[in-house]
Amino acid sequence: MNELITHHLSLRLQNTRMRKQMQEIPNQMKITKIVIAGGGFAGLAAATYLDKRLARRPDIEVVLISRENFILFTPMLHEVAAGDLSPSDIINPLRRILRHVKIVQADVQVIDPAKRRVHCCGGVAQLEFELEYDHLLLALGSETNFLDLPGLSDWAVTMKSLSDAALLRNRVVALLEEANLQDDFEIRRQLLTFVIAGGGFSGVETAGAISDFVREAAAYYPDLKKELIRVVLVHPGHFLLPELDEELGEYTERKLRERKVEVIGGVRVAGYDDGSLVRLSDGSSIPASTLIWTAGVKPSQVIAKLPWHKERDRLLVNDFLQIPGVSGLWAAGDCAAVPDGTSRKFHPPTAQHGLRQGRVAAKNIEAAILGRPLAPFVFKTLGQLASIGHRTGVAMVFGIKFSGFIAWCLWRTVYLLKLPRLAKKLRVISGWMLELLFSREIEQVITLRDVEELTSRLTRIRERTEKEVSQPARTGSDPQAPLTLLRGK
């Protein structure tokens, strides 16, 4: 009996020692730190792959830094601006997609390659902190480029973020209400003139969506004649959608003109005076209270500060998505210039390329850690699709051209399948079905009074937080930013 008790106590002692040893292993183990800077298509694709592989291991830590805690499905952004979909329909929370990757909601400020650290800033109080890395994947995407044109950064409306689309829809309704209060024809005409700069996918889809929305909504304002509404698309090329071809571009222009969208080709927007007069490069001008700028993007300012070689402001990487000569540094998506071995050019900065680049970069990071050979990025564009409003679209898939209702159905089918998570797919389908049966809603979700109150609250919160924390808030922050956005910048 005593021997059994002694044996039992001995086993318990051994188990206790083993548990202590297991608890001490993580502290003694070398943790390999992987940081992904950017929560867009490329960054999320990389994080999703690592979430299923390396992030499960106790000796590896994977961190995703994102400005928002969700992924925005940008191909459907114009449908939010037109009121076809709710803003929540085209976003997915990162924490529901990633189970093992740590998520940090913050802005990347500076990258220090010498100390292998990423300087970040986040929270209402703009707290500053650093993250160390062994491998860093830069997937910071792109920012709006106003090309240093006068007045654009102050007054133009952009179409890059979810708030841009939601506020644009709200702005259209607000301008209809304001025009309804005016008696002067010219003032009404200016309020209901919308100029879109840029003849690429974003510009064409936005022009078609806004034209449909404002003309449908105007039917509920008996005092506003349809002749007051003016939607103008300005683009520097000789045909729209140069990413496709001239035939589809001319078809797109013809369909837009049928829907009373004015198309001005061969000229550029040269400036925007006081948010009321759009100046063009040929010397003409258009009185308009809204200029929607979709004509230029550039990589993040963080990328511009980095010392490595760039191609058109994008970081030049090799076939394996590594930055040459720098250990543990990778880049993918819009901020990376990825060479195309077949054409001897560079892969275009599109979502389908960004998704695959992010996944290949994650696989190569895994291979580098495990001592395996790296794989080059090889991909050929599958096709391009665009919705141009009123159940009409254009597409080129595997070299085959589509246009009209078939292309529009193809656009919706393809992007619905690409939208993450079943719940969001069902929400979008229900939104589309309701849009077929009923007219669009025209309520003003956010009023100027709401934004002023929110701005006042944020200012008070920031002032109180600055007193409580030891680190000061980032200088140069503008507490009036929400108010500026609602007024169109």
PAMITI-794744 format. One record per residue (C-alpha): residue in one letter; x, y, z. Coordinates in nm, 4 decimals, padded with zeros to 6 digits. Layout:
<recs>
{rec a, {X, Y, Z}},
...
</recs>
This chain:
<recs>
{rec m, {00.0000, 00.0000, 00.0000}},
{rec n, {00.2794, 00.2360, 00.0954}},
{rec e, {00.4567, 00.1486, -00.2286}},
{rec l, {00.1466, 00.2394, -00.4270}},
{rec i, {00.1150, 00.5736, -00.2462}},
{rec t, {00.4840, 00.6427, -00.2979}},
{rec h, {00.4560, 00.5543, -00.6679}},
{rec h, {00.1460, 00.7760, -00.7070}},
{rec l, {00.3187, 01.0721, -00.5391}},
{rec s, {00.6236, 01.0178, -00.7592}},
{rec l, {00.4073, 01.0325, -01.0734}},
{rec r, {00.2369, 01.3499, -00.9554}},
{rec l, {00.5765, 01.5083, -00.8847}},
{rec q, {00.6952, 01.4139, -01.2336}},
{rec n, {00.3806, 01.5582, -01.3909}},
{rec t, {00.4259, 01.8804, -01.1941}},
{rec r, {00.7854, 01.9117, -01.3133}},
{rec m, {00.6803, 01.8445, -01.6720}},
{rec r, {00.4116, 02.1129, -01.6549}},
{rec k, {00.6623, 02.3641, -01.5213}},
{rec q, {00.9043, 02.2738, -01.7975}},
{rec m, {00.6318, 02.3174, -02.0602}},
{rec q, {00.5455, 02.6587, -01.9145}},
{rec e, {00.9101, 02.7621, -01.9276}},
{rec i, {00.9568, 02.6521, -02.2922}},
{rec p, {00.7697, 02.9472, -02.4496}},
{rec n, {00.9815, 03.1882, -02.2426}},
{rec q, {01.3019, 03.0206, -02.3562}},
{rec m, {01.1875, 02.9644, -02.7139}},
{rec k, {01.2935, 03.2043, -02.9878}},
{rec i, {00.9761, 03.3636, -03.1227}},
{rec t, {00.9839, 03.4417, -03.4939}},
{rec k, {00.7808, 03.7569, -03.5495}},
{rec i, {00.5973, 03.8133, -03.8795}},
{rec v, {00.4340, 04.1529, -03.9288}},
{rec i, {00.1943, 04.2283, -04.2148}},
{rec a, {00.1512, 04.6021, -04.2705}},
{rec g, {-00.1806, 04.6638, -04.4425}},
{rec g, {-00.5232, 04.5002, -04.4208}},
{rec g, {-00.6279, 04.5219, -04.7860}},
{rec f, {-00.6595, 04.2405, -05.0371}},
{rec a, {-00.2886, 04.1496, -05.0395}},
{rec g, {-00.2421, 04.1813, -04.6637}},
{rec l, {-00.5512, 03.9796, -04.5777}},
{rec a, {-00.4647, 03.7076, -04.8303}},
{rec a, {-00.1243, 03.6678, -04.6661}},
{rec a, {-00.2717, 03.6755, -04.3154}},
{rec t, {-00.5366, 03.4163, -04.4077}},
{rec y, {-00.2732, 03.1741, -04.5344}},
{rec l, {-00.0504, 03.2220, -04.2303}},
{rec d, {-00.3512, 03.1952, -03.9986}},
{rec k, {-00.3993, 02.8376, -04.1160}},
{rec r, {-00.0302, 02.7494, -04.1053}},
{rec l, {00.2430, 02.9254, -03.9092}},
{rec a, {00.0240, 03.1329, -03.6757}},
{rec r, {-00.0834, 02.8145, -03.4952}},
{rec r, {00.2735, 02.7386, -03.3843}},
{rec p, {00.3899, 02.8564, -03.0386}},
{rec d, {00.7278, 02.9702, -03.1717}},
{rec i, {00.5801, 03.2034, -03.4368}},
{rec e, {00.3817, 03.5237, -03.3912}},
{rec v, {00.1895, 03.6782, -03.6809}},
{rec v, {00.0572, 04.0347, -03.6501}},
{rec l, {-00.1642, 04.2169, -03.8997}},
{rec i, {-00.1630, 04.5986, -03.8820}},
{rec s, {-00.4725, 04.7528, -04.0383}},
{rec r, {-00.6188, 05.1028, -04.0344}},
{rec e, {-00.9670, 04.9515, -04.0020}},
{rec n, {-01.0824, 04.6389, -03.8246}},
{rec f, {-01.2524, 04.5187, -04.1427}},
{rec i, {-01.1727, 04.4341, -04.5037}},
{rec l, {-01.3500, 04.6542, -04.7584}},
{rec f, {-01.4673, 04.4933, -05.0820}},
{rec t, {-01.3852, 04.7899, -05.3049}},
{rec p, {-01.5338, 04.6567, -05.6343}},
{rec m, {-01.8810, 04.7176, -05.4872}},
{rec l, {-01.8026, 05.0619, -05.3466}},
{rec h, {-01.9990, 05.2475, -05.6146}},
{rec e, {-02.3108, 05.0454, -05.5246}},
{rec v, {-02.2966, 05.1919, -05.1738}},
{rec a, {-02.2660, 05.5422, -05.3230}},
{rec a, {-02.5743, 05.4726, -05.5360}},
{rec g, {-02.7780, 05.3326, -05.2477}},
{rec d, {-02.8017, 04.9811, -05.3958}},
{rec l, {-02.6235, 04.8287, -05.0960}},
{rec s, {-02.5795, 04.9163, -04.7318}},
{rec p, {-02.2250, 05.0098, -04.6215}},
{rec s, {-02.2157, 04.7112, -04.3854}},
{rec d, {-02.2872, 04.4714, -04.6734}},
{rec i, {-01.9431, 04.5070, -04.8343}},
{rec i, {-01.7216, 04.4898, -04.5258}},
{rec n, {-01.6098, 04.1898, -04.3215}},
{rec p, {-01.4601, 04.2087, -03.9705}},
{rec l, {-01.1027, 04.0871, -03.9663}},
{rec r, {-01.1447, 03.9195, -03.6284}},
{rec r, {-01.4102, 03.6879, -03.7725}},
{rec i, {-01.1816, 03.5848, -04.0570}},
{rec l, {-00.8543, 03.5453, -03.8644}},
{rec r, {-00.8454, 03.3246, -03.5549}},
{rec h, {-00.4747, 03.2953, -03.4766}},
{rec v, {-00.3264, 03.6125, -03.6298}},
{rec k, {-00.3047, 03.9066, -03.3902}},
{rec i, {-00.4840, 04.2156, -03.5234}},
{rec v, {-00.3659, 04.5667, -03.4448}},
{rec q, {-00.5825, 04.8559, -03.5604}},
{rec a, {-00.3427, 05.1427, -03.6205}},
{rec d, {-00.1686, 05.3577, -03.8812}},
{rec v, {00.1830, 05.2648, -03.9865}},
{rec q, {00.3958, 05.5770, -03.9449}},
{rec v, {00.7580, 05.4825, -04.0048}},
{rec i, {00.9508, 05.1648, -04.0820}},
{rec d, {01.2963, 05.1339, -03.9282}},
{rec p, {01.4800, 04.8607, -04.1223}},
{rec a, {01.7991, 04.9050, -03.9182}},
{rec k, {01.6279, 04.8184, -03.5885}},
{rec r, {01.3678, 04.6007, -03.7656}},
{rec r, {01.0770, 04.7838, -03.6105}},
{rec v, {00.7492, 04.9302, -03.7297}},
{rec h, {00.6365, 05.2550, -03.5668}},
{rec c, {00.2573, 05.2773, -03.5370}},
{rec c, {-00.0033, 05.5172, -03.4088}},
{rec g, {-00.3581, 05.4224, -03.3091}},
{rec g, {-00.6593, 05.4895, -03.0930}},
{rec v, {-00.8553, 05.8061, -03.0285}},
{rec a, {-00.5590, 05.9495, -02.8396}},
{rec q, {-00.3215, 05.8528, -03.1237}},
{rec l, {-00.1017, 05.6389, -02.8989}},
{rec e, {00.2402, 05.5633, -03.0423}},
{rec f, {00.4017, 05.2202, -03.0158}},
{rec e, {00.6492, 04.9924, -03.1934}},
{rec l, {00.6382, 04.6372, -03.3243}},
{rec e, {00.9502, 04.4294, -03.3827}},
{rec y, {00.9715, 04.1942, -03.6783}},
{rec d, {01.1839, 03.9202, -03.8297}},
{rec h, {00.9798, 03.9224, -04.1487}},
{rec l, {00.7828, 04.2249, -04.2649}},
{rec l, {00.5333, 04.2152, -04.5517}},
{rec l, {00.4475, 04.5604, -04.6844}},
{rec a, {00.0942, 04.5647, -04.8250}},
{rec l, {-00.0046, 04.9232, -04.7511}},
{rec g, {-00.2010, 04.9730, -05.0720}},
{rec s, {-00.2412, 05.3150, -05.2291}},
{rec e, {-00.3650, 05.6638, -05.1492}},
{rec t, {-00.5459, 05.9261, -05.3523}},
{rec n, {-00.3094, 06.1341, -05.5630}},
{rec f, {-00.4399, 06.4847, -05.6332}},
{rec l, {-00.1392, 06.5574, -05.8576}},
{rec d, {-00.0821, 06.8873, -05.6706}},
{rec l, {-00.3710, 07.0456, -05.8597}},
{rec p, {-00.5109, 07.3584, -05.6918}},
{rec g, {-00.8220, 07.3131, -05.4803}},
{rec l, {-00.8588, 06.9378, -05.5232}},
{rec s, {-00.7297, 06.8251, -05.1851}},
{rec d, {-00.9542, 07.0824, -05.0137}},
{rec w, {-01.2773, 07.0357, -05.2051}},
{rec a, {-01.2838, 06.7209, -05.4184}},
{rec v, {-01.4706, 06.4069, -05.3087}},
{rec t, {-01.2809, 06.0775, -05.3326}},
{rec m, {-01.3896, 05.7152, -05.3794}},
{rec k, {-01.1329, 05.5127, -05.1873}},
{rec s, {-01.2948, 05.4240, -04.8557}},
{rec l, {-01.6296, 05.3123, -04.7173}},
{rec s, {-01.6902, 05.6544, -04.5647}},
{rec d, {-01.6237, 05.8143, -04.9054}},
{rec a, {-01.9038, 05.6129, -05.0665}},
{rec a, {-02.1482, 05.6551, -04.7784}},
{rec l, {-02.0862, 06.0290, -04.7536}},
{rec l, {-02.1161, 06.0710, -05.1302}},
{rec r, {-02.4637, 05.9172, -05.1245}},
{rec n, {-02.5541, 06.1357, -04.8285}},
{rec r, {-02.4145, 06.4377, -05.0119}},
{rec v, {-02.6308, 06.3749, -05.3177}},
{rec v, {-02.9456, 06.3704, -05.1026}},
{rec a, {-02.8346, 06.6835, -04.9150}},
{rec l, {-02.7759, 06.8698, -05.2430}},
{rec l, {-03.1208, 06.7694, -05.3690}},
{rec e, {-03.2727, 06.9098, -05.0509}},
{rec e, {-03.0711, 07.2310, -05.0798}},
{rec a, {-03.1573, 07.2747, -05.4477}},
{rec n, {-03.5218, 07.2339, -05.3582}},
{rec l, {-03.4926, 07.5418, -05.1351}},
{rec q, {-03.3364, 07.7587, -05.4056}},
{rec d, {-03.5236, 07.9640, -05.6628}},
{rec d, {-03.2389, 08.0653, -05.8914}},
{rec f, {-03.1972, 07.8316, -06.1898}},
{rec e, {-02.8178, 07.8703, -06.2123}},
{rec i, {-02.7683, 07.7965, -05.8436}},
{rec r, {-02.9876, 07.4880, -05.8715}},
{rec r, {-02.7963, 07.3793, -06.1800}},
{rec q, {-02.4635, 07.4152, -05.9997}},
{rec l, {-02.5847, 07.2212, -05.6950}},
{rec l, {-02.7036, 06.9339, -05.9146}},
{rec t, {-02.3937, 06.9152, -06.1359}},
{rec f, {-02.1618, 06.6238, -06.0597}},
{rec v, {-01.8231, 06.6045, -06.2312}},
{rec i, {-01.6305, 06.2760, -06.2218}},
{rec a, {-01.2600, 06.2948, -06.3083}},
{rec g, {-01.1120, 05.9753, -06.4496}},
{rec g, {-01.2244, 05.7346, -06.7218}},
{rec g, {-01.0995, 05.4127, -06.5611}},
{rec f, {-01.3064, 05.1502, -06.3828}},
{rec s, {-01.3721, 05.3563, -06.0712}},
{rec g, {-01.4690, 05.6700, -06.2646}},
{rec v, {-01.6981, 05.4928, -06.5116}},
{rec e, {-01.8743, 05.2856, -06.2446}},
{rec t, {-01.9185, 05.5899, -06.0203}},
{rec a, {-02.0555, 05.8019, -06.3056}},
{rec g, {-02.3128, 05.5386, -06.3995}},
{rec a, {-02.4156, 05.4776, -06.0396}},
{rec i, {-02.4493, 05.8463, -05.9458}},
{rec s, {-02.6432, 05.9269, -06.2621}},
{rec d, {-02.8937, 05.6501, -06.1915}},
{rec f, {-02.9291, 05.7464, -05.8261}},
{rec v, {-02.9702, 06.1236, -05.8610}},
{rec r, {-03.2182, 06.0958, -06.1482}},
{rec e, {-03.4292, 05.8384, -05.9663}},
{rec a, {-03.4214, 06.0383, -05.6423}},
{rec a, {-03.5127, 06.3639, -05.8232}},
{rec a, {-03.8507, 06.2136, -05.9136}},
{rec y, {-03.9521, 06.2721, -05.5501}},
{rec y, {-03.8799, 06.6458, -05.5799}},
{rec p, {-04.1594, 06.7870, -05.7991}},
{rec d, {-04.0037, 07.1357, -05.8067}},
{rec l, {-03.6756, 07.0066, -05.9530}},
{rec k, {-03.6806, 06.9485, -06.3265}},
{rec k, {-03.4641, 06.6741, -06.4731}},
{rec e, {-03.2964, 06.9327, -06.6969}},
{rec l, {-03.1243, 07.0692, -06.3855}},
{rec i, {-02.9279, 06.7468, -06.3335}},
{rec r, {-02.5908, 06.7250, -06.5015}},
{rec v, {-02.3436, 06.4364, -06.4660}},
{rec v, {-02.0128, 06.4921, -06.6463}},
{rec l, {-01.7317, 06.2379, -06.6899}},
{rec v, {-01.3933, 06.3924, -06.7752}},
{rec h, {-01.1058, 06.1730, -06.8901}},
{rec p, {-00.7740, 06.2465, -07.0626}},
{rec g, {-00.7808, 05.9537, -07.3056}},
{rec h, {-00.9551, 05.9140, -07.6369}},
{rec f, {-01.1771, 05.6297, -07.5110}},
{rec l, {-01.3026, 05.5086, -07.1735}},
{rec l, {-01.1733, 05.2050, -06.9856}},
{rec p, {-00.8271, 05.1875, -07.1434}},
{rec e, {-00.7644, 04.8748, -06.9310}},
{rec l, {-00.9959, 04.6889, -07.1721}},
{rec d, {-00.9887, 04.8002, -07.5350}},
{rec e, {-01.1198, 05.0713, -07.7657}},
{rec e, {-01.4282, 04.8794, -07.8777}},
{rec l, {-01.5586, 04.8249, -07.5240}},
{rec g, {-01.4558, 05.1789, -07.4311}},
{rec e, {-01.6624, 05.3247, -07.7132}},
{rec y, {-01.9556, 05.1008, -07.6192}},
{rec t, {-01.9313, 05.2252, -07.2604}},
{rec e, {-01.9307, 05.5880, -07.3726}},
{rec r, {-02.2307, 05.5322, -07.5979}},
{rec k, {-02.4310, 05.3709, -07.3166}},
{rec l, {-02.3426, 05.6463, -07.0715}},
{rec r, {-02.4493, 05.9127, -07.3202}},
{rec e, {-02.7813, 05.7321, -07.3657}},
{rec r, {-02.8283, 05.7776, -06.9917}},
{rec k, {-02.7557, 06.1520, -07.0254}},
{rec v, {-02.4030, 06.1346, -06.8842}},
{rec e, {-02.1849, 06.3906, -07.0600}},
{rec v, {-01.8467, 06.2475, -07.1588}},
{rec i, {-01.5605, 06.4890, -07.2247}},
{rec g, {-01.2514, 06.3149, -07.3588}},
{rec g, {-00.9003, 06.4347, -07.4292}},
{rec v, {-00.8917, 06.6851, -07.1412}},
{rec r, {-00.7956, 06.6799, -06.7765}},
{rec v, {-00.9244, 06.8505, -06.4646}},
{rec a, {-00.6824, 07.1365, -06.3983}},
{rec g, {-00.8233, 07.2731, -06.0740}},
{rec y, {-01.1247, 07.3229, -05.8506}},
{rec d, {-01.1959, 07.6755, -05.7337}},
{rec d, {-01.3653, 07.7117, -05.3938}},
{rec g, {-01.5634, 07.3930, -05.4406}},
{rec s, {-01.7803, 07.5550, -05.7041}},
{rec l, {-01.5933, 07.5751, -06.0370}},
{rec v, {-01.4136, 07.2855, -06.2078}},
{rec r, {-01.1414, 07.4102, -06.4426}},
{rec l, {-01.0345, 07.1923, -06.7369}},
{rec s, {-00.7028, 07.1758, -06.9190}},
{rec d, {-00.8508, 07.3156, -07.2435}},
{rec g, {-00.9396, 07.6413, -07.0687}},
{rec s, {-01.3107, 07.5680, -07.0208}},
{rec s, {-01.4838, 07.5369, -06.6853}},
{rec i, {-01.7887, 07.3701, -06.5336}},
{rec p, {-01.9834, 07.5223, -06.2414}},
{rec a, {-02.0321, 07.2276, -06.0050}},
{rec s, {-02.0729, 07.1787, -05.6328}},
{rec t, {-01.9337, 06.8244, -05.6512}},
{rec l, {-01.6117, 06.6987, -05.8088}},
{rec i, {-01.5522, 06.3260, -05.7624}},
{rec w, {-01.1824, 06.2516, -05.8075}},
{rec t, {-01.0934, 05.9023, -05.9306}},
{rec a, {-00.8096, 05.9998, -06.1643}},
{rec g, {-00.5001, 05.9160, -05.9646}},
{rec v, {-00.3522, 05.7026, -05.6882}},
{rec k, {-00.0086, 05.6707, -05.5353}},
{rec p, {00.1557, 05.4360, -05.2844}},
{rec s, {00.1420, 05.5164, -04.9149}},
{rec q, {00.3605, 05.7975, -04.7817}},
{rec v, {00.5322, 05.5366, -04.5669}},
{rec i, {00.6586, 05.3708, -04.8857}},
{rec a, {00.7851, 05.7031, -05.0214}},
{rec k, {01.0150, 05.7429, -04.7189}},
{rec l, {01.1875, 05.4073, -04.7674}},
{rec p, {01.5370, 05.4167, -04.9214}},
{rec w, {01.5071, 05.1233, -05.1615}},
{rec h, {01.4674, 05.1384, -05.5361}},
{rec k, {01.1210, 05.2217, -05.6683}},
{rec e, {00.9417, 05.1975, -05.9980}},
{rec r, {00.6785, 05.4709, -06.0402}},
{rec d, {00.6851, 05.5236, -05.6631}},
{rec r, {00.6196, 05.1529, -05.5970}},
{rec l, {00.8764, 04.9351, -05.4214}},
{rec l, {01.0680, 04.7240, -05.6696}},
{rec v, {01.0671, 04.3563, -05.5711}},
{rec n, {01.2088, 04.0447, -05.7342}},
{rec d, {01.0143, 03.7466, -05.8677}},
{rec f, {00.9795, 03.6106, -05.5127}},
{rec l, {00.8275, 03.9405, -05.3858}},
{rec q, {01.1405, 04.0150, -05.1829}},
{rec i, {01.3007, 04.3565, -05.1707}},
{rec p, {01.6454, 04.2840, -05.3185}},
{rec g, {01.9357, 04.3037, -05.0783}},
{rec v, {01.7207, 04.3291, -04.7644}},
{rec s, {01.6684, 04.0227, -04.5470}},
{rec g, {01.3161, 03.9500, -04.4259}},
{rec l, {01.1462, 04.2313, -04.6166}},
{rec w, {00.8685, 04.1624, -04.8657}},
{rec a, {00.6095, 04.3667, -05.0548}},
{rec a, {00.2825, 04.2905, -05.2367}},
{rec g, {-00.0231, 04.4665, -05.3731}},
{rec d, {-00.0532, 04.8250, -05.4917}},
{rec c, {00.2653, 04.9398, -05.3164}},
{rec a, {00.4855, 04.6831, -05.4944}},
{rec a, {00.6258, 04.6871, -05.8491}},
{rec v, {00.6200, 04.3156, -05.9322}},
{rec p, {00.8026, 04.2202, -06.2536}},
{rec d, {00.6145, 04.0173, -06.5138}},
{rec g, {00.8558, 03.7681, -06.6630}},
{rec t, {00.6469, 03.7115, -06.9765}},
{rec s, {00.5894, 04.0735, -07.0838}},
{rec r, {00.9041, 04.2228, -06.9263}},
{rec k, {00.6813, 04.4870, -06.7689}},
{rec f, {00.5115, 04.4987, -06.4284}},
{rec h, {00.1939, 04.3377, -06.3049}},
{rec p, {-00.0954, 04.5870, -06.2810}},
{rec p, {-00.2068, 04.6937, -05.9322}},
{rec t, {-00.5455, 04.5190, -05.9367}},
{rec a, {-00.7301, 04.3221, -05.6705}},
{rec q, {-00.6889, 03.9872, -05.8473}},
{rec h, {-00.3123, 04.0398, -05.8597}},
{rec g, {-00.2948, 04.1677, -05.5013}},
{rec l, {-00.4771, 03.8640, -05.3632}},
{rec r, {-00.2413, 03.6214, -05.5317}},
{rec q, {00.0697, 03.8239, -05.4507}},
{rec g, {-00.0240, 03.8255, -05.0827}},
{rec r, {-00.0679, 03.4499, -05.0803}},
{rec v, {00.2608, 03.3865, -05.2645}},
{rec a, {00.4433, 03.6234, -05.0293}},
{rec a, {00.3041, 03.4345, -04.7281}},
{rec k, {00.4125, 03.1024, -04.8782}},
{rec n, {00.7626, 03.2376, -04.9396}},
{rec i, {00.7866, 03.3705, -04.5833}},
{rec e, {00.6902, 03.0238, -04.4629}},
{rec a, {00.9485, 02.8693, -04.6949}},
{rec a, {01.2204, 03.1066, -04.5721}},
{rec i, {01.1486, 03.0163, -04.2097}},
{rec l, {01.1388, 02.6427, -04.2781}},
{rec g, {01.4420, 02.6453, -04.5052}},
{rec r, {01.2548, 02.5554, -04.8218}},
{rec p, {01.3079, 02.6995, -05.1736}},
{rec l, {01.1075, 03.0079, -05.2674}},
{rec a, {00.8459, 03.0134, -05.5453}},
{rec p, {00.8235, 03.2977, -05.8015}},
{rec f, {00.5045, 03.4917, -05.8579}},
{rec v, {00.3518, 03.3918, -06.1905}},
{rec f, {00.0030, 03.5052, -06.2885}},
{rec k, {-00.1836, 03.6210, -06.5968}},
{rec t, {-00.4842, 03.8513, -06.5775}},
{rec l, {-00.8033, 03.6475, -06.5956}},
{rec g, {-01.0218, 03.9329, -06.7110}},
{rec q, {-01.1726, 04.2716, -06.6272}},
{rec l, {-01.5338, 04.3633, -06.5582}},
{rec a, {-01.7170, 04.6908, -06.5074}},
{rec s, {-02.0736, 04.7862, -06.4214}},
{rec i, {-02.1816, 05.1071, -06.5976}},
{rec g, {-02.5249, 05.1480, -06.4413}},
{rec h, {-02.8851, 05.0550, -06.5216}},
{rec r, {-02.8205, 04.6801, -06.5560}},
{rec t, {-02.5488, 04.7307, -06.8147}},
{rec g, {-02.1857, 04.6260, -06.8027}},
{rec v, {-01.8754, 04.5510, -07.0051}},
{rec a, {-01.6289, 04.2665, -06.9590}},
{rec m, {-01.3340, 04.0910, -07.1115}},
{rec v, {-01.2749, 03.7426, -06.9717}},
{rec f, {-01.0025, 03.5172, -07.1141}},
{rec g, {-00.9904, 03.7458, -07.4168}},
{rec i, {-01.3647, 03.7160, -07.4851}},
{rec k, {-01.5644, 04.0413, -07.4880}},
{rec f, {-01.9057, 04.0823, -07.3272}},
{rec s, {-02.1332, 04.3844, -07.3066}},
{rec g, {-02.4825, 04.4799, -07.1992}},
{rec f, {-02.7041, 04.2825, -06.9627}},
{rec i, {-02.4959, 03.9640, -06.9888}},
{rec a, {-02.1800, 04.1474, -06.8815}},
{rec w, {-02.3695, 04.3113, -06.5951}},
{rec c, {-02.4925, 03.9691, -06.4734}},
{rec l, {-02.1399, 03.8329, -06.5083}},
{rec w, {-02.0036, 04.1249, -06.3045}},
{rec r, {-02.2469, 04.0608, -06.0221}},
{rec t, {-02.1908, 03.6855, -06.0247}},
{rec v, {-01.8111, 03.7029, -06.0212}},
{rec y, {-01.7856, 03.9619, -05.7449}},
{rec l, {-02.0557, 03.7980, -05.5361}},
{rec l, {-01.8513, 03.4769, -05.5394}},
{rec k, {-01.5373, 03.6697, -05.4399}},
{rec l, {-01.7083, 03.8491, -05.1509}},
{rec p, {-01.5879, 03.6924, -04.8215}},
{rec r, {-01.8244, 03.5030, -04.5903}},
{rec l, {-02.1624, 03.3490, -04.6666}},
{rec a, {-02.3497, 03.5916, -04.4399}},
{rec k, {-02.2354, 03.8892, -04.6472}},
{rec k, {-02.3172, 03.7132, -04.9727}},
{rec l, {-02.6750, 03.6587, -04.8524}},
{rec r, {-02.7059, 04.0224, -04.7445}},
{rec v, {-02.5900, 04.1434, -05.0842}},
{rec i, {-02.8283, 03.9077, -05.2668}},
{rec s, {-03.1207, 04.0314, -05.0563}},
{rec g, {-03.0179, 04.3921, -05.1235}},
{rec w, {-03.0077, 04.3316, -05.4974}},
{rec m, {-03.3485, 04.1597, -05.4917}},
{rec l, {-03.5034, 04.4485, -05.3001}},
{rec e, {-03.3487, 04.6935, -05.5463}},
{rec l, {-03.5213, 04.5086, -05.8320}},
{rec l, {-03.8592, 04.5311, -05.6578}},
{rec f, {-03.8453, 04.8730, -05.4938}},
{rec s, {-03.6898, 05.2121, -05.5631}},
{rec r, {-03.3799, 05.3303, -05.3781}},
{rec e, {-03.4082, 05.4888, -05.0355}},
{rec i, {-03.3416, 05.8638, -05.0339}},
{rec e, {-03.3215, 05.9455, -04.6636}},
{rec q, {-03.0312, 06.1557, -04.5382}},
{rec v, {-02.8626, 05.9230, -04.2878}},
{rec i, {-02.6115, 06.1775, -04.1576}},
{rec t, {-02.6968, 06.5462, -04.1316}},
{rec l, {-02.4624, 06.8375, -04.0812}},
{rec r, {-02.5993, 06.8758, -03.7292}},
{rec d, {-02.5057, 06.5130, -03.6511}},
{rec v, {-02.1495, 06.5629, -03.7715}},
{rec e, {-02.1041, 06.8847, -03.5749}},
{rec e, {-02.2205, 06.7089, -03.2580}},
{rec l, {-01.9910, 06.4112, -03.3269}},
{rec t, {-01.6986, 06.6442, -03.3890}},
{rec s, {-01.7610, 06.8195, -03.0589}},
{rec r, {-01.7709, 06.4873, -02.8731}},
{rec l, {-01.4515, 06.3617, -03.0355}},
{rec t, {-01.2753, 06.6836, -02.9440}},
{rec r, {-01.3776, 06.6489, -02.5785}},
{rec i, {-01.2750, 06.2816, -02.5693}},
{rec r, {-00.9368, 06.3598, -02.7218}},
{rec e, {-00.8721, 06.6444, -02.4785}},
{rec r, {-00.9613, 06.4241, -02.1808}},
{rec t, {-00.7491, 06.1344, -02.3083}},
{rec e, {-00.4482, 06.3589, -02.3675}},
{rec k, {-00.4550, 06.4520, -02.0016}},
{rec e, {-00.4726, 06.0883, -01.8896}},
{rec v, {-00.2028, 05.9327, -02.1063}},
{rec s, {00.1650, 06.0112, -02.0917}},
{rec q, {00.2126, 06.0120, -02.4681}},
{rec p, {00.0781, 06.3150, -02.6516}},
{rec a, {-00.1622, 06.2911, -02.9442}},
{rec r, {-00.0207, 06.3142, -03.2951}},
{rec t, {00.0312, 06.6717, -03.3958}},
{rec g, {-00.1476, 06.8064, -03.6942}},
{rec s, {-00.4676, 06.6061, -03.6390}},
{rec d, {-00.7771, 06.7904, -03.7497}},
{rec p, {-01.0818, 06.7557, -03.5220}},
{rec q, {-01.2917, 06.9118, -03.7981}},
{rec a, {-01.2166, 06.6274, -04.0408}},
{rec p, {-01.5652, 06.4659, -04.0242}},
{rec l, {-01.7299, 06.8015, -04.0898}},
{rec t, {-01.4985, 06.8657, -04.3827}},
{rec l, {-01.5826, 06.5257, -04.5321}},
{rec l, {-01.9546, 06.5864, -04.5226}},
{rec r, {-01.9124, 06.9196, -04.6982}},
{rec g, {-01.7081, 06.7533, -04.9696}},
{rec k, {-01.3601, 06.8437, -04.8358}},
</recs>
